[in-house]
Amino acid sequence: MTNPEIERIKTALPGWVEAGKPFASEGKVASYIPELSKAPKEALGIALISKDGETIAAGDADLSFTMQSISKVFTLILALMDNGEELVFSKVGMEPTGDNFNSMLKLELVRPGIPFNPLINAGAITVSSLIEGADAADKSARILHFFKELAANDCLDYDMAVYRSESETGDLNRSMAYLLKDNGVLNGSVDDVLDVYFRHCSINVRCADLARMALVLACDGTDPLTGQTLIPRRYVQIAKTFMTTCGMYNASGEFAIQVGLPAKSGVSGGILTLVPGRFGIGIVGPALNAKGNSRAGVRLLETMSQELDWSMF
């Protein structure tokens, strides 16, 4: 039986992508991690996977890019699976900050000195320290294996050039980590924790990988294409709530109004989003707006949400 929504997407998506591409000219490719500056500014690609396994792609969907902050959603889930809610949220809060994703201002000004949420850098570094493993290499191997399961892609791996670039220029993240350790939030070696963090941010993906990972979240932790439950439903609820309130940096409120879907962006230009119970979606558009989100990617999602009436609100 033909699904009218899927047929409409197949017909209209190439045009929506072409209409979104000019907005890339208004953005800038991230350069504070030098290796990211090599990405093609004009690119825009998307892949969607339905709960029935239908895959639809358009534009530069085959462009590879690193997950960056999108990985924070899934390391949070893994930390919750390893430790439970009580321990994780004794180390990291649940609220939006109103500050930049790499700010550490409130670590000094607001007691008890824990990060406001797990999707800012300080929070994600803290979460990285909570992943179980004998050492940094073991923790990173567990994260990569988990991501491979969620993406149904055994070929996922690190972009080592991006990893080295992040590690060599990550002085602000090191400052945060040492402050967290001084506050009693971070256990273990700062260098080991940061190595885990830099590695999961540098995992290389394509749009279809993000879409498959998002589909698991859209279906409450179960991969509908295999029937396997990969994440407890409660932890999916937590992750999707953080995506809605904090996932698009300081534009999360605007995105909730204009698009109305849980989403997480990264400074490589990736966006992971989902339509609950129906679609997982992965987007790449390396040119960023002033808030650090893909300029053309956000525009594309605004168009699709309006045309397909996808907003949850």
N, C-alpha and C positions, 0 to 999 in steps of 0.2 A: 504493500500500500504506500503510495507516494505521500511524503510529508510536505505540506505546502510551505511551511517555514523554511525547511532545508532547500527546497526548490527555489524559493525566492532569494535566499542567500547565495546560492550557486549562480543565479542570474545577475544579481546586483553587486556582488562583492568586488569583482574587478573594477567596476566603475567607482565604487566608494573608495577603493584604494587609490585610484588615479586622482580622484578629487582631493584626497588627503595629502598626497605627496607634496604639493606646493607649500604646505605649511612647514615643511622641514626647513625651508629657507629662512624662516624666522627663528630657528633654534641654533644651538651650538653643540658640537660634539664634545663630550667630557675630555678634559686634558689634564686634570690634576693627577690622574693616573696616566702617565705618558703613553702607554701602549694603547689605551682606549682611543686616543686621538687619531689613530689610523683608520677608524671605521668610516665607511662611506656616508657622508652627511645626508645625501638625498634619498637613501634607502628607506623603504617601508614595506613590511611583509606581515602576513597574518596566516595562521592556521587555526581551524576550529575542528573539534572532534565531538560528535554527538554521542549520547549514551548508547546508541545503537551501532556505533563504530564507523559512522559516515565521516570521512575526512574531507574538508574543503580548505583549499589554500589559494592565496593570491599574492601578487607582488613579489617581494624579495624574501619569500618564506624560507628559502634554503640558505640564507645568510647565517653563518654561525656567529655566536656572540657569547659572552660570559654572563652568568646569572647575576653576579653582583648582589644587590640587596634582595632580590627575589629569593635567594637561597635562605634568607633569614626566616621565612615562613616555615620552611621544612626542617631547619635545625631546631627551631622552637618546638615543633611537633615531636621530633626525635628526643629532645631533652625532656619533654613531658612524658613520653613513653618510657624513658629511662628512670625518671625520678618522681613523677607525679606532680600534681599542681602545687601542693603545699610548699615543697622545697623550691621549686622553680620560682614561684611568686613571692618567696621570702628574699630572693636575690634580685628580682626585676619587677617593676610595677606594671600597671594595666592602663595607664592614662596617656593621651596625646600630650605632647610637650609644648607646642607652639614655637619651638626652636628649630634650627636647622638640624638635619639628621646627624651631623658630625659635631654638634655642640656638646660641650661638657659643663656648661654654665651651671645647670641645676644640680650636678653632682656635688658642687661646692656649697650652693645656696640653700638647698632644700634637704632637710633631714628625712630619712636616715642615710642619704647619700647613695641610694641605689638608682639605677637608670629608670626613667619613667615608663618605658615600654620595651619590648624585645625587638622592635623593628628599627629603632635608631641604632647607630653604631655602638654606643656604649652598652646598650641592651643586648645586641647580637654578640658582642665580645663576651659578655657575661654568660649568655646561653651557650656559647662555644665551649666554655670551661666546664659546663655541666654534662657534656656528652660523655658517655661511659667509654672507657678504653684504657689499655695499659700505658699508653704514651700517646704523643701527638700523632704519630703515624697510624696507630691503631684507631684512634678517634676519627681521623680523616678517612680512613678506609671504610669505617662503618657508615659515615655520612655519604660517601660516594656510592656505596652499595645500596643504601636506602633510596638515593636519588635515581639510581638505575632501575630499581624495582618500580618506583612511582612512574617513571617515564617509559617503562617497558623497553628500555634501550641499554643493552649491555656494553655499548660502545662509548657511553659517556666517559669523559676524562677531563683532566685539567688542561687549561691553556697555560703552559708553563711560562710563556713570555709575559702574560698578564700577571700571573702569580709573582714573578720576580719584580715586575714593575710596581705592583702594589706593596710588596715587602720593602723594596728599596725606598719608596716615597711615603711610607705609612707612619710618619713621625707623630701626627696628631692622634692616630689610633693608639700608638704606643703611649702617648701622654695619658690618654683616657684609661688604658689598661693599668698603668702604674697608679693612677689616682684610685681606680676601683680596688686595686690590691691594698692600697693604704687605707681605704675605707672598710676593709674587711669583707668586701663583696667577692673578690676574685681569689680563688685558691690555686696553688701550683705556680709554675713558672710562667711569667708574662710572655716570654718568647715562645713557649710551647702553645699557649692559648692563641696567640696571634697567628702562629703558623697554621693552626686549624682554621681560624677565621679567614685568613687570606686565601687558603686553599678552597674552601667551599664557595667563596665569592668568585673564584676563577674557574669554576666548572663550566665547560663549554657545552652549549645547547643550540638547537634550532627551534623555530616556532612550534613545530609539531611535538617536540619534547615538552615544552611548557604546557601545550594544550592537553597532553595526556596526563601530566601531573595535576593540572587544574581540574580535569575531568574526575579524578579521584576525590578531590575536595567537593566538586559539584554533586557527587553521589554519596556524600557523608562518609567517606573513607573507604568505600568499596570500589574497586575497578570493575565497572559494569561489563567490560569486554572479557574479563577472565572469571568474574564472580568472586575474586579473592578480596577479603577485607584486609587492607594494609595499614589503616589508621583507626583507632577507636573514635566513634562518632563524637564524643565529648571534646576531644582534642581538635577535631575538625571545626566544631562550633567555635572554640576559642580562637583558632587561627583565622577563620573567616571574620570574626568580630574585629580582631586587630587589623585585618586587611581593610575593613570598612572605615575604621576610625583613624588609622595611622599609615595605611599602605601606600599612599601617594604623597608622602612627605607632608609639607605644609599646604598642599592643595587637596588634602583628603576630603574636606568638607565640600569644596567646590565640585570635586569629582563625584561625590555621593549625590549631589543635586543634579549635575548634568548627565551622569551616566547611570548611577544607582546600582552598581554591581561591586562585590568585593574584588579588590585588585591589589597587586603589589608590583611596583616598578623597580627598575635598577638603572644605574647611571650609564650602563652600556646601551641603553635605549630599549631594553626589554620591558614588556608588561605581561603579567600573568593575570587573567581574570576568568570569570565563570558565570554562567547562567544556571542558578541552582536547579539540579535535577535534569538538566538538559544538555549543556555544552561546557567543554573546557576550551579556553582560548589562549593562544600565545601570539604576541605581537613583537616586532622589532622595528625601531625607527631611531637611529643613533642621535639625531639632532634633538637636543633637550631644550625645554623652556626654562624660565628663571627659577622654577621650583625643583628642577632636576628630573622632570618626567618627559618622556618622548612627546615632542610637540605634535608631530603628525599622527602618532599612535593614539594620543588622547583625542585628537580631532576625529579620527576614524571611529573610535568607540562611542563618541558622542553621537555621530551620525547613525551608527548601527543601533544604539539604544533607542534613539528617537524613532527611527524607521520601523523597528521590530518590536517596540514597546517592551523593552527588557527591564526597565528599572524596577527594583524590588519595592520602591517606596511610593 
